[in-house]
């Protein structure tokens, strides 16, 4: 759960394929989906690959359905508002320009209690990882969050 003590957190995740990203995100989402709202902004539609990966997990059906109910497609279905994002985990996946655009829109809302996880595909983006990591509090990987 996101509390007053946690406030705003900026995290990142580096991955090499959609399945790799999902293998990192799914356990994290499963552990947090009942604690707070999770909002996903993704540049590419991940619905089919998430469905396929979930079929191969040992998650119970209730958890699978909750995870599948998240917006894994690339359509922003609603306006980005304070009410939608406050006290939530926001996962942003896509190219650098897409991530910056969504972050800019979220930042305009001036939210106090939010976790943002920016997800970068290192095989598609020309990234300076060491420099990029400096902008974040922690990195999400298959082990969970690390400093």
TORGU-982864 format. One record per residue (C-alpha): residue in three letters; x, y, z. Coordinates in nm, 2 decimals. Example, Ala and Ser with C-alpha at 12.3 -4.5 7.8 and 13.67 -1.06 7.14 Angstrom:
# TORGU-982864
  res       x       y       z
  ALA    1.23   -0.45    0.78
  SER    1.37   -0.11    0.71
END
This chain:
# TORGU-982864
  res       x       y       z
  UNK    0.00    0.00    0.00
  UNK    0.12    0.35   -0.07
  UNK    0.12    0.55    0.25
  UNK    0.21    0.91    0.35
  UNK    0.55    0.79    0.45
  UNK    0.63    0.65    0.10
  UNK    0.51    0.95   -0.09
  UNK    0.63    0.97   -0.45
  UNK    0.87    0.71   -0.58
  UNK    1.04    0.69   -0.92
  UNK    1.15    0.35   -1.03
  UNK    1.27    0.19   -1.35
  UNK    1.28   -0.14   -1.51
  UNK    1.50   -0.26   -1.80
  UNK    1.40   -0.55   -2.02
  UNK    1.49   -0.71   -2.36
  UNK    1.15   -0.84   -2.48
  UNK    0.78   -0.81   -2.40
  UNK    0.79   -1.15   -2.23
  UNK    1.09   -1.05   -2.02
  UNK    0.91   -0.73   -1.91
  UNK    0.60   -0.93   -1.82
  UNK    0.81   -1.19   -1.62
  UNK    0.94   -0.90   -1.42
  UNK    0.61   -0.71   -1.38
  UNK    0.37   -1.00   -1.31
  UNK    0.50   -1.11   -0.97
  UNK    0.53   -0.74   -0.86
  UNK    0.18   -0.67   -0.98
  UNK    0.04   -0.99   -0.81
  UNK    0.20   -0.88   -0.48
  UNK    0.05   -0.53   -0.50
  UNK   -0.28   -0.56   -0.68
  UNK   -0.49   -0.60   -0.36
  UNK   -0.30   -0.32   -0.18
  UNK   -0.34   -0.03   -0.42
  UNK   -0.46    0.07   -0.77
  UNK   -0.23   -0.02   -1.06
  UNK   -0.25    0.18   -1.38
  UNK   -0.06    0.08   -1.69
  UNK    0.04    0.30   -1.98
  UNK    0.20    0.10   -2.26
  UNK    0.30    0.22   -2.61
  UNK    0.25   -0.13   -2.75
  UNK   -0.04   -0.37   -2.69
  UNK    0.07   -0.64   -2.45
  UNK   -0.27   -0.80   -2.38
  UNK   -0.20   -1.12   -2.59
  UNK    0.15   -1.19   -2.45
  UNK    0.03   -1.12   -2.09
  UNK   -0.26   -1.37   -2.14
  UNK   -0.02   -1.63   -2.28
  UNK    0.23   -1.59   -2.00
  UNK   -0.04   -1.60   -1.73
  UNK   -0.16   -1.93   -1.88
  UNK    0.18   -2.07   -1.80
  UNK    0.20   -1.95   -1.44
  UNK    0.08   -2.11   -1.13
  UNK   -0.11   -1.80   -1.02
  UNK   -0.47   -1.87   -0.91
  UNK   -0.75   -1.78   -1.14
  UNK   -0.86   -1.49   -0.93
  UNK   -0.51   -1.33   -0.95
  UNK   -0.49   -1.40   -1.32
  UNK   -0.83   -1.23   -1.38
  UNK   -0.73   -0.92   -1.18
  UNK   -0.40   -0.89   -1.38
  UNK   -0.58   -0.94   -1.71
  UNK   -0.83   -0.67   -1.62
  UNK   -0.56   -0.41   -1.62
  UNK   -0.52   -0.20   -1.93
  UNK   -0.25   -0.39   -2.12
  UNK   -0.34   -0.25   -2.46
  UNK   -0.19    0.07   -2.60
  UNK   -0.51    0.27   -2.57
  UNK   -0.54    0.54   -2.30
  UNK   -0.91    0.48   -2.23
  UNK   -0.96    0.77   -1.99
  UNK   -0.82    1.11   -1.93
  UNK   -0.53    1.11   -1.69
  UNK   -0.67    1.26   -1.37
  UNK   -0.56    1.30   -1.01
  UNK   -0.85    1.07   -0.89
  UNK   -0.73    0.80   -1.13
  UNK   -0.37    0.81   -1.03
  UNK   -0.34    0.93   -0.67
  UNK   -0.23    0.65   -0.43
  UNK   -0.15    0.41   -0.72
  UNK    0.14    0.24   -0.89
  UNK    0.18    0.37   -1.25
  UNK    0.37    0.15   -1.49
  UNK    0.48    0.33   -1.81
  UNK    0.62    0.11   -2.09
  UNK    0.75    0.23   -2.43
  UNK    1.01    0.43   -2.61
  UNK    1.19    0.71   -2.44
  UNK    0.96    0.98   -2.60
  UNK    0.65    0.79   -2.49
  UNK    0.77    0.75   -2.13
  UNK    0.87    1.12   -2.11
  UNK    0.53    1.23   -2.25
  UNK    0.33    1.02   -2.00
  UNK    0.56    1.13   -1.71
  UNK    0.51    1.49   -1.82
  UNK    0.13    1.45   -1.81
  UNK    0.14    1.28   -1.47
  UNK    0.38    1.54   -1.33
  UNK    0.14    1.82   -1.42
  UNK   -0.11    1.66   -1.17
  UNK    0.13    1.73   -0.88
  UNK    0.04    1.40   -0.71
  UNK    0.19    1.33   -0.36
  UNK    0.13    0.96   -0.32
  UNK    0.23    0.77   -0.63
  UNK    0.49    0.51   -0.75
  UNK    0.60    0.54   -1.11
  UNK    0.78    0.26   -1.28
  UNK    0.93    0.35   -1.62
  UNK    1.00    0.04   -1.83
  UNK    1.27    0.06   -2.09
  UNK    1.34   -0.19   -2.37
  UNK    1.72   -0.19   -2.38
  UNK    1.73   -0.37   -2.71
  UNK    1.53   -0.11   -2.89
  UNK    1.65    0.21   -2.73
  UNK    1.99    0.36   -2.74
  UNK    2.02    0.40   -2.36
  UNK    2.30    0.52   -2.13
  UNK    2.20    0.29   -1.85
  UNK    2.43    0.42   -1.58
  UNK    2.32    0.78   -1.65
  UNK    1.96    0.68   -1.67
  UNK    1.96    0.49   -1.34
  UNK    2.07    0.80   -1.16
  UNK    1.72    0.95   -1.21
  UNK    1.55    0.67   -1.02
  UNK    1.52    0.56   -0.66
  UNK    1.53    0.19   -0.73
  UNK    1.53   -0.07   -1.01
  UNK    1.26   -0.33   -1.05
  UNK    1.40   -0.67   -1.17
  UNK    1.31   -1.03   -1.13
  UNK    1.43   -1.02   -0.77
  UNK    1.20   -0.73   -0.69
  UNK    1.31   -0.37   -0.61
  UNK    1.68   -0.30   -0.57
  UNK    1.87    0.02   -0.50
END
